[in-house]
């Protein structure tokens, strides 16, 4: 006495947009290939350090952050 119920989605329901695969880095003007989170490895490092936003744009205080980033890199290299 088991009855199977068929559930159908409404026909007017819209599907979610599909993710777009990028072939190049999200950073402004970069044409290198994508490696992590839509960035090349150099810009991924910048993103993780706060030099780039998730959309690839520079933050308002980029110059200050860049100077601090370069100072950290020179201290690590020495």
Phi, psi and omega in degrees: 000024179274133178246133179269131177258130178261122179257124180242140177285147177301145184288337182270004180285135181270148177273151178292146179294144180278149178293140180265126178280127179266146178257349179223166184300146180285341183297146182304117174082002181271133181246011178287162180288158181281136176235313180222133176050029178084010179240156168285172186296322179297312182285335173296318177298319177297316180299315180292336178270355179091010180278343177228147173277172181298335179270003177092358180272155178279144176287170182299320183263041184300315184301314180296314180295323180294319178298318179294320179298314180294323177296318177297319181294321180290326177293321179292322182289331183279000000 
